[in-house]
Amino acid sequence: MRGKIRKTEAPFQTYFPHLSTEDSGEQSSHHSAAVVASNDDLLIEILIRLRVKPILRCKSVSKHWRWLLSNRCFTQRYDKFLKSPGLFVGEYMYEAFSFRNGYRSPVRNYNFCSDPRGIKIIQSCNGLLFCSSDGLYRGTRKYYVFNPTTKQFAIIPLVPGGLAVRQTIRFMGLAFHPTDCVHYKVVCVRALEPDGGLFQIQIYSSETRKWKISIESFSVDHKPTFKNGVYWNGAIHWAPSYRNLHMYFKLDVEQLQPLPLPEEMKSSPMLIMYFGESRGHLHLILNNHHEKHSMLDLNLNVYEMLSDHSGWFVKYHVELYKLPRAFPEIVGPLDYDLEVIDVVRGQEEGEDTFMVLITPSEMIKYNIRNSRYKVIGPLDKSDFEGYSGYHRYIEALGYF
């Protein structure tokens, strides 16, 4: 994009008043600010380093700034700077990854539209939260998409077919990315047989605002659970299972594809400690749940999926041997009471990648590169069910 010189200086002065002055002795500084304000390339280099909330305020400076900050070229570049400030924990807590950056919970509570049954988070997807009313039965739940940064939300229309159809829903998941899936989609998997293995996929698009049947029917052996759906690389992925479900649904062609298993998982049943995405990478952590209490339980491999879905490789080897001495409460009679709830890739080259772990009473940030750790905050783990009760918060520009 080429810079274009404009005569007007008002927008830049409006948002950065300290850069303009009536003092004639500072005309040079005044002129420099005007040059930056009138050059789109320079302006982008400055604005792209701001956090989301200042950018949202910048959009009100002028029509040109709104166009510039809404342009896909800007949002694609800004995606590389996305930050992961922390985690939503259950329905009531927020824990920041860093204390130095001054991150606070972006919302006071998640009942943003006053649903009488309350709202719970189902999934976090690149800055948007997929939520549902806290109803006991699937057929009566309402579903929402919520951006905690902009405070915008949308109500997802009910799946067509009435209560009888909605009671057959086995999975609801969100697909969104500011570059490859700008118009978010909701993927619904419903059972066509009460106790059988025949299923159907329907898709809701925020662009058309309509549901459509994507796959009329498909069969899966051993009654799959469709747990832990993760959007990555243009597809919804389900946590692989040793015995049955290991597949992903590719959205552009609307096809189910087989998801390869790590070699370690092909030979024996493995416990999935973590399955999730971070900055364009899909990660999987396994543990052999048949082994008795041994130090091997603290020797973990973090697998990463190849971008063409052809297989997994070990990206990180993590040794957690220091933790039992620092946190003796994790030592149990048969194994270690320790869970992995997030893997966060470094934002830029050279920035450290870390894991978020939970003990029975605390949440820990563990640096994969140097094995250093620190306590993020106190936590009663008994209140939450596995890593499905923890949802990463990413500041997002997305509007809908």
One Martini backbone bead per residue (centre of mass of N, CA, C, O) as a GRO file, in nm:
protein
  400
    1MET     BB    1   0.095   0.036   0.024
    2ARG     BB    2   0.058   0.368  -0.041
    3GLY     BB    3   0.128   0.673   0.040
    4LYS     BB    4  -0.090   0.954   0.129
    5ILE     BB    5  -0.111   1.289   0.088
    6ARG     BB    6  -0.256   1.516   0.320
    7LYS     BB    7  -0.387   1.817   0.442
    8THR     BB    8  -0.505   1.702   0.679
    9GLU     BB    9  -0.469   1.708   1.062
   10ALA     BB   10  -0.701   1.654   1.266
   11PRO     BB   11  -0.713   1.350   1.344
   12PHE     BB   12  -0.434   1.330   1.483
   13GLN     BB   13  -0.485   1.562   1.687
   14THR     BB   14  -0.727   1.437   1.828
   15TYR     BB   15  -0.572   1.169   1.937
   16PHE     BB   16  -0.275   1.346   1.949
   17PRO     BB   17  -0.241   1.635   2.115
   18HIS     BB   18   0.070   1.623   2.207
   19LEU     BB   19   0.168   1.667   1.889
   20SER     BB   20   0.033   1.947   1.923
   21THR     BB   21   0.094   2.312   1.881
   22GLU     BB   22   0.109   2.670   1.930
   23ASP     BB   23   0.404   2.663   1.939
   24SER     BB   24   0.646   2.786   1.726
   25GLY     BB   25   0.894   2.610   1.846
   26GLU     BB   26   0.710   2.329   1.745
   27GLN     BB   27   0.670   2.290   1.430
   28SER     BB   28   0.830   2.038   1.365
   29SER     BB   29   0.655   1.842   1.528
   30HIS     BB   30   0.393   1.914   1.387
   31HIS     BB   31   0.485   1.822   1.103
   32SER     BB   32   0.545   1.526   1.171
   33ALA     BB   33   0.256   1.450   1.254
   34ALA     BB   34   0.128   1.517   0.980
   35VAL     BB   35   0.284   1.311   0.812
   36VAL     BB   36   0.188   1.058   0.961
   37ALA     BB   37  -0.124   1.111   0.926
   38SER     BB   38  -0.087   1.111   0.588
   39ASN     BB   39   0.046   0.815   0.622
   40ASP     BB   40  -0.056   0.501   0.606
   41ASP     BB   41   0.196   0.332   0.666
   42LEU     BB   42   0.276   0.475   0.931
   43LEU     BB   43   0.007   0.448   1.077
   44ILE     BB   44  -0.001   0.140   1.086
   45GLU     BB   45   0.264   0.096   1.247
   46ILE     BB   46   0.133   0.223   1.500
   47LEU     BB   47  -0.160   0.096   1.536
   48ILE     BB   48  -0.078  -0.219   1.535
   49ARG     BB   49   0.041  -0.182   1.849
   50LEU     BB   50  -0.224  -0.174   1.961
   51ARG     BB   51  -0.482  -0.227   2.131
   52VAL     BB   52  -0.807  -0.279   2.080
   53LYS     BB   53  -0.950  -0.043   2.225
   54PRO     BB   54  -0.794   0.194   2.086
   55ILE     BB   55  -0.881   0.113   1.800
   56LEU     BB   56  -1.183   0.153   1.839
   57ARG     BB   57  -1.150   0.458   1.894
   58CYS     BB   58  -1.005   0.534   1.624
   59LYS     BB   59  -1.258   0.489   1.435
   60SER     BB   60  -1.386   0.783   1.529
   61VAL     BB   61  -1.205   1.002   1.395
   62SER     BB   62  -1.258   0.885   1.092
   63LYS     BB   63  -1.336   0.751   0.794
   64HIS     BB   64  -1.052   0.669   0.717
   65TRP     BB   65  -0.977   0.521   0.976
   66ARG     BB   66  -1.204   0.316   0.961
   67TRP     BB   67  -1.116   0.194   0.694
   68LEU     BB   68  -0.825   0.117   0.773
   69LEU     BB   69  -0.911  -0.065   1.036
   70SER     BB   70  -1.113  -0.254   0.843
   71ASN     BB   71  -0.912  -0.359   0.671
   72ARG     BB   72  -0.784  -0.660   0.578
   73CYS     BB   73  -0.484  -0.588   0.585
   74PHE     BB   74  -0.488  -0.504   0.882
   75THR     BB   75  -0.616  -0.756   1.020
   76GLN     BB   76  -0.399  -0.956   0.925
   77ARG     BB   77  -0.164  -0.817   1.071
   78TYR     BB   78  -0.290  -0.799   1.358
   79ASP     BB   79  -0.307  -1.105   1.414
   80LYS     BB   80   0.004  -1.126   1.491
   81PHE     BB   81  -0.063  -0.937   1.766
   82LEU     BB   82  -0.219  -1.115   1.927
   83LYS     BB   83  -0.346  -1.149   2.253
   84SER     BB   84  -0.320  -1.350   2.567
   85PRO     BB   85  -0.426  -1.245   2.872
   86GLY     BB   86  -0.629  -1.505   2.943
   87LEU     BB   87  -0.880  -1.662   3.161
   88PHE     BB   88  -1.173  -1.825   3.169
   89VAL     BB   89  -1.340  -1.940   3.472
   90GLY     BB   90  -1.599  -2.053   3.409
   91GLU     BB   91  -1.850  -1.806   3.524
   92TYR     BB   92  -1.665  -1.600   3.741
   93MET     BB   93  -1.367  -1.603   3.628
   94TYR     BB   94  -1.039  -1.427   3.602
   95GLU     BB   95  -0.711  -1.492   3.452
   96ALA     BB   96  -0.405  -1.357   3.426
   97PHE     BB   97  -0.093  -1.407   3.280
   98SER     BB   98  -0.024  -1.097   3.346
   99PHE     BB   99   0.065  -0.827   3.569
  100ARG     BB  100   0.214  -0.597   3.399
  101ASN     BB  101  -0.025  -0.524   3.177
  102GLY     BB  102  -0.311  -0.475   3.323
  103TYR     BB  103  -0.507  -0.709   3.312
  104ARG     BB  104  -0.854  -0.741   3.284
  105SER     BB  105  -1.161  -0.808   3.295
  106PRO     BB  106  -1.386  -0.742   3.030
  107VAL     BB  107  -1.601  -0.868   3.232
  108ARG     BB  108  -1.827  -0.912   3.495
  109ASN     BB  109  -2.023  -1.089   3.315
  110TYR     BB  110  -2.201  -1.336   3.099
  111ASN     BB  111  -2.496  -1.195   3.122
  112PHE     BB  112  -2.544  -0.997   2.851
  113CYS     BB  113  -2.882  -1.080   2.808
  114SER     BB  114  -3.048  -1.185   3.049
  115ASP     BB  115  -3.064  -1.484   3.106
  116PRO     BB  116  -3.255  -1.660   3.331
  117ARG     BB  117  -3.045  -1.924   3.322
  118GLY     BB  118  -2.800  -1.835   3.218
  119ILE     BB  119  -2.442  -1.841   3.123
  120LYS     BB  120  -2.227  -2.045   2.923
  121ILE     BB  121  -1.920  -2.161   2.821
  122ILE     BB  122  -1.803  -2.356   2.542
  123GLN     BB  123  -1.617  -2.154   2.354
  124SER     BB  124  -1.302  -2.052   2.221
  125CYS     BB  125  -1.256  -1.825   1.918
  126ASN     BB  126  -1.055  -1.586   1.833
  127GLY     BB  127  -1.228  -1.384   2.057
  128LEU     BB  128  -1.474  -1.568   2.068
  129LEU     BB  129  -1.778  -1.663   2.230
  130PHE     BB  130  -1.941  -1.966   2.296
  131CYS     BB  131  -2.279  -1.985   2.405
  132SER     BB  132  -2.515  -2.084   2.667
  133SER     BB  133  -2.769  -2.173   2.816
  134ASP     BB  134  -2.831  -2.325   3.145
  135GLY     BB  135  -2.962  -2.585   3.040
  136LEU     BB  136  -3.045  -2.919   3.078
  137TYR     BB  137  -3.159  -2.918   2.783
  138ARG     BB  138  -3.085  -2.898   2.455
  139GLY     BB  139  -3.373  -2.814   2.337
  140THR     BB  140  -3.372  -2.529   2.535
  141ARG     BB  141  -3.133  -2.391   2.423
  142LYS     BB  142  -2.938  -2.108   2.390
  143TYR     BB  143  -2.735  -1.926   2.149
  144TYR     BB  144  -2.408  -1.755   2.152
  145VAL     BB  145  -2.221  -1.465   2.041
  146PHE     BB  146  -1.919  -1.326   2.201
  147ASN     BB  147  -1.751  -1.007   2.248
  148PRO     BB  148  -1.565  -0.896   2.518
  149THR     BB  149  -1.433  -0.637   2.394
  150THR     BB  150  -1.705  -0.503   2.243
  151LYS     BB  151  -1.986  -0.632   2.365
  152GLN     BB  152  -2.086  -0.814   2.152
  153PHE     BB  153  -2.389  -0.985   2.032
  154ALA     BB  154  -2.540  -1.303   1.926
  155ILE     BB  155  -2.824  -1.476   1.819
  156ILE     BB  156  -2.892  -1.802   1.761
  157PRO     BB  157  -3.079  -1.969   1.580
  158LEU     BB  158  -3.274  -2.217   1.578
  159VAL     BB  159  -3.293  -2.526   1.503
  160PRO     BB  160  -3.459  -2.672   1.279
  161GLY     BB  161  -3.767  -2.877   1.381
  162GLY     BB  162  -3.780  -2.843   1.672
  163LEU     BB  163  -3.759  -3.009   1.969
  164ALA     BB  164  -3.694  -3.294   1.856
  165VAL     BB  165  -3.434  -3.203   1.709
  166ARG     BB  166  -3.280  -3.052   1.945
  167GLN     BB  167  -3.250  -3.322   2.119
  168THR     BB  168  -3.020  -3.440   1.898
  169ILE     BB  169  -2.791  -3.280   1.996
  170ARG     BB  170  -2.417  -3.331   2.015
  171PHE     BB  171  -2.309  -3.057   1.866
  172MET     BB  172  -2.155  -2.727   1.927
  173GLY     BB  173  -1.968  -2.501   1.706
  174LEU     BB  174  -1.706  -2.268   1.641
  175ALA     BB  175  -1.617  -2.059   1.346
  176PHE     BB  176  -1.321  -1.843   1.368
  177HIS     BB  177  -1.140  -1.587   1.168
  178PRO     BB  178  -0.996  -1.284   1.062
  179THR     BB  179  -0.904  -1.437   0.774
  180ASP     BB  180  -1.059  -1.742   0.707
  181CYS     BB  181  -1.337  -1.659   0.904
  182VAL     BB  182  -1.509  -1.385   0.922
  183HIS     BB  183  -1.771  -1.545   0.899
  184TYR     BB  184  -1.921  -1.699   1.117
  185LYS     BB  185  -1.969  -2.042   1.236
  186VAL     BB  186  -2.209  -2.306   1.302
  187VAL     BB  187  -2.175  -2.637   1.424
  188CYS     BB  188  -2.401  -2.918   1.380
  189VAL     BB  189  -2.457  -3.223   1.562
  190ARG     BB  190  -2.687  -3.486   1.485
  191ALA     BB  191  -2.904  -3.739   1.564
  192LEU     BB  192  -3.086  -4.001   1.377
  193GLU     BB  193  -3.040  -4.195   1.626
  194PRO     BB  194  -3.076  -4.271   1.946
  195ASP     BB  195  -2.835  -4.535   1.949
  196GLY     BB  196  -2.670  -4.469   1.707
  197GLY     BB  197  -2.428  -4.386   1.419
  198LEU     BB  198  -2.621  -4.155   1.300
  199PHE     BB  199  -2.555  -3.842   1.125
  200GLN     BB  200  -2.573  -3.475   1.121
  201ILE     BB  201  -2.497  -3.166   0.936
  202GLN     BB  202  -2.510  -2.824   1.040
  203ILE     BB  203  -2.512  -2.472   0.918
  204TYR     BB  204  -2.425  -2.151   1.041
  205SER     BB  205  -2.436  -1.817   0.901
  206SER     BB  206  -2.362  -1.476   0.941
  207GLU     BB  207  -2.413  -1.396   0.641
  208THR     BB  208  -2.708  -1.542   0.596
  209ARG     BB  209  -2.872  -1.626   0.861
  210LYS     BB  210  -2.860  -1.950   0.814
  211TRP     BB  211  -2.960  -2.271   0.790
  212LYS     BB  212  -2.791  -2.582   0.683
  213ILE     BB  213  -2.752  -2.874   0.517
  214SER     BB  214  -2.459  -3.055   0.464
  215ILE     BB  215  -2.489  -3.352   0.597
  216GLU     BB  216  -2.723  -3.584   0.593
  217SER     BB  217  -2.520  -3.846   0.641
  218PHE     BB  218  -2.332  -4.030   0.899
  219SER     BB  219  -2.101  -4.275   1.019
  220VAL     BB  220  -2.020  -4.404   1.355
  221ASP     BB  221  -1.843  -4.573   1.569
  222HIS     BB  222  -1.902  -4.624   1.910
  223LYS     BB  223  -2.041  -4.376   2.000
  224PRO     BB  224  -1.976  -4.074   1.988
  225THR     BB  225  -1.905  -3.746   2.156
  226PHE     BB  226  -1.792  -3.476   2.040
  227LYS     BB  227  -1.541  -3.354   2.181
  228ASN     BB  228  -1.359  -3.079   2.178
  229GLY     BB  229  -1.398  -2.849   1.974
  230VAL     BB  230  -1.166  -2.727   1.713
  231TYR     BB  231  -1.051  -2.444   1.550
  232TRP     BB  232  -0.850  -2.520   1.246
  233ASN     BB  233  -0.757  -2.472   0.936
  234GLY     BB  234  -1.074  -2.470   0.835
  235ALA     BB  235  -1.159  -2.657   1.094
  236ILE     BB  236  -1.323  -2.903   1.275
  237HIS     BB  237  -1.200  -3.054   1.574
  238TRP     BB  238  -1.170  -3.366   1.733
  239ALA     BB  239  -1.085  -3.540   1.981
  240PRO     BB  240  -0.911  -3.807   1.984
  241SER     BB  241  -0.975  -4.162   1.961
  242TYR     BB  242  -0.877  -4.481   1.997
  243ARG     BB  243  -1.155  -4.630   1.894
  244ASN     BB  244  -1.294  -4.391   1.707
  245LEU     BB  245  -1.282  -4.075   1.706
  246HIS     BB  246  -1.101  -3.931   1.405
  247MET     BB  247  -1.191  -3.609   1.304
  248TYR     BB  248  -1.276  -3.363   1.044
  249PHE     BB  249  -1.432  -3.045   0.942
  250LYS     BB  250  -1.440  -2.906   0.629
  251LEU     BB  251  -1.577  -2.601   0.533
  252ASP     BB  252  -1.528  -2.536   0.225
  253VAL     BB  253  -1.629  -2.852   0.142
  254GLU     BB  254  -1.798  -3.012   0.346
  255GLN     BB  255  -1.595  -3.235   0.494
  256LEU     BB  256  -1.494  -3.539   0.606
  257GLN     BB  257  -1.191  -3.621   0.785
  258PRO     BB  258  -0.919  -3.785   0.872
  259LEU     BB  259  -0.746  -3.811   1.183
  260PRO     BB  260  -0.455  -3.846   1.280
  261LEU     BB  261  -0.246  -4.042   1.479
  262PRO     BB  262  -0.036  -4.087   1.703
  263GLU     BB  263   0.176  -4.339   1.753
  264GLU     BB  264   0.119  -4.368   2.062
  265MET     BB  265  -0.205  -4.409   2.009
  266LYS     BB  266  -0.210  -4.678   1.833
  267SER     BB  267  -0.107  -4.893   2.069
  268SER     BB  268  -0.261  -4.722   2.307
  269PRO     BB  269  -0.430  -4.606   2.551
  270MET     BB  270  -0.504  -4.252   2.594
  271LEU     BB  271  -0.476  -3.958   2.767
  272ILE     BB  272  -0.623  -3.646   2.726
  273MET     BB  273  -0.492  -3.347   2.844
  274TYR     BB  274  -0.476  -3.189   2.553
  275PHE     BB  275  -0.681  -2.974   2.318
  276GLY     BB  276  -0.550  -2.720   2.092
  277GLU     BB  277  -0.512  -2.369   2.002
  278SER     BB  278  -0.220  -2.159   1.879
  279ARG     BB  279  -0.133  -1.945   1.651
  280GLY     BB  280  -0.184  -2.173   1.413
  281HIS     BB  281  -0.182  -2.427   1.625
  282LEU     BB  282  -0.203  -2.776   1.689
  283HIS     BB  283  -0.257  -2.943   2.005
  284LEU     BB  284  -0.120  -3.237   2.189
  285ILE     BB  285  -0.175  -3.421   2.502
  286LEU     BB  286  -0.043  -3.710   2.656
  287ASN     BB  287  -0.141  -4.000   2.873
  288ASN     BB  288  -0.075  -4.285   3.060
  289HIS     BB  289  -0.342  -4.418   3.253
  290HIS     BB  290  -0.204  -4.714   3.333
  291GLU     BB  291   0.001  -4.594   3.494
  292LYS     BB  292   0.166  -4.568   3.764
  293HIS     BB  293   0.329  -4.411   3.989
  294SER     BB  294   0.547  -4.180   3.814
  295MET     BB  295   0.777  -3.973   3.654
  296LEU     BB  296   0.649  -4.001   3.368
  297ASP     BB  297   0.401  -3.807   3.422
  298LEU     BB  298   0.627  -3.549   3.395
  299ASN     BB  299   0.670  -3.651   3.083
  300LEU     BB  300   0.603  -3.443   2.811
  301ASN     BB  301   0.429  -3.428   2.499
  302VAL     BB  302   0.399  -3.185   2.241
  303TYR     BB  303   0.189  -3.187   1.990
  304GLU     BB  304   0.187  -3.125   1.626
  305MET     BB  305   0.019  -3.029   1.349
  306LEU     BB  306   0.022  -3.044   1.033
  307SER     BB  307  -0.104  -2.830   0.792
  308ASP     BB  308  -0.200  -3.099   0.604
  309HIS     BB  309  -0.291  -3.338   0.807
  310SER     BB  310  -0.059  -3.584   0.804
  311GLY     BB  311   0.050  -3.518   1.108
  312TRP     BB  312   0.251  -3.572   1.392
  313PHE     BB  313   0.467  -3.385   1.619
  314VAL     BB  314   0.725  -3.306   1.832
  315LYS     BB  315   0.761  -2.987   1.971
  316TYR     BB  316   0.755  -3.057   2.288
  317HIS     BB  317   0.957  -3.116   2.580
  318VAL     BB  318   0.829  -3.180   2.911
  319GLU     BB  319   0.962  -3.113   3.243
  320LEU     BB  320   0.801  -3.154   3.585
  321TYR     BB  321   0.999  -3.220   3.838
  322LYS     BB  322   0.971  -2.953   4.026
  323LEU     BB  323   0.668  -2.954   4.132
  324PRO     BB  324   0.640  -3.148   4.385
  325ARG     BB  325   0.811  -2.964   4.575
  326ALA     BB  326   0.637  -2.698   4.536
  327PHE     BB  327   0.362  -2.904   4.501
  328PRO     BB  328   0.262  -3.153   4.709
  329GLU     BB  329  -0.052  -3.179   4.635
  330ILE     BB  330  -0.002  -3.351   4.358
  331VAL     BB  331   0.055  -3.600   4.531
  332GLY     BB  332  -0.059  -3.916   4.482
  333PRO     BB  333  -0.120  -4.258   4.509
  334LEU     BB  334  -0.104  -4.295   4.165
  335ASP     BB  335  -0.080  -3.986   4.090
  336TYR     BB  336  -0.096  -3.673   3.943
  337ASP     BB  337  -0.255  -3.365   4.041
  338LEU     BB  338  -0.247  -3.267   3.709
  339GLU     BB  339  -0.325  -3.004   3.469
  340VAL     BB  340  -0.386  -2.919   3.130
  341ILE     BB  341  -0.538  -2.605   2.990
  342ASP     BB  342  -0.283  -2.468   2.830
  343VAL     BB  343  -0.135  -2.350   2.512
  344VAL     BB  344   0.100  -2.077   2.454
  345ARG     BB  345   0.220  -1.912   2.209
  346GLY     BB  346   0.439  -1.715   2.095
  347GLN     BB  347   0.394  -1.414   1.944
  348GLU     BB  348   0.699  -1.406   1.876
  349GLU     BB  349   1.006  -1.428   1.795
  350GLY     BB  350   1.139  -1.551   2.109
  351GLU     BB  351   0.889  -1.600   2.252
  352ASP     BB  352   0.746  -1.755   2.503
  353THR     BB  353   0.626  -2.066   2.578
  354PHE     BB  354   0.324  -2.182   2.749
  355MET     BB  355   0.177  -2.333   3.030
  356VAL     BB  356  -0.131  -2.429   3.188
  357LEU     BB  357  -0.171  -2.518   3.526
  358ILE     BB  358  -0.335  -2.746   3.767
  359THR     BB  359  -0.407  -2.774   4.085
  360PRO     BB  360  -0.606  -2.813   4.357
  361SER     BB  361  -0.525  -2.470   4.427
  362GLU     BB  362  -0.368  -2.388   4.148
  363MET     BB  363  -0.231  -2.163   3.906
  364ILE     BB  364   0.009  -2.224   3.637
  365LYS     BB  365   0.300  -2.084   3.484
  366TYR     BB  366   0.484  -2.262   3.221
  367ASN     BB  367   0.796  -2.253   3.089
  368ILE     BB  368   0.922  -2.436   2.828
  369ARG     BB  369   1.217  -2.331   2.786
  370ASN     BB  370   1.310  -2.279   3.123
  371SER     BB  371   1.114  -2.403   3.357
  372ARG     BB  372   0.955  -2.177   3.459
  373TYR     BB  373   0.748  -2.056   3.738
  374LYS     BB  374   0.407  -1.937   3.827
  375VAL     BB  375   0.158  -1.801   4.008
  376ILE     BB  376  -0.154  -1.679   3.916
  377GLY     BB  377  -0.370  -1.837   4.111
  378PRO     BB  378  -0.621  -1.929   4.288
  379LEU     BB  379  -0.782  -2.268   4.311
  380ASP     BB  380  -1.079  -2.472   4.277
  381LYS     BB  381  -1.085  -2.756   4.099
  382SER     BB  382  -1.366  -2.887   4.185
  383ASP     BB  383  -1.541  -2.667   4.011
  384PHE     BB  384  -1.400  -2.814   3.758
  385GLU     BB  385  -1.402  -2.968   3.423
  386GLY     BB  386  -1.141  -2.961   3.319
  387TYR     BB  387  -1.047  -2.781   3.029
  388SER     BB  388  -1.355  -2.708   2.958
  389GLY     BB  389  -1.356  -2.469   3.200
  390TYR     BB  390  -1.144  -2.323   3.000
  391HIS     BB  391  -1.103  -1.986   2.847
  392ARG     BB  392  -0.959  -1.808   2.618
  393TYR     BB  393  -0.840  -1.471   2.596
  394ILE     BB  394  -0.887  -1.260   2.304
  395GLU     BB  395  -0.824  -0.991   2.136
  396ALA     BB  396  -1.082  -0.850   1.916
  397LEU     BB  397  -1.209  -0.691   1.613
  398GLY     BB  398  -1.464  -0.827   1.565
  399TYR     BB  399  -1.759  -0.794   1.375
  400PHE     BB  400  -2.152  -0.850   1.374
   0.00000   0.00000   0.00000
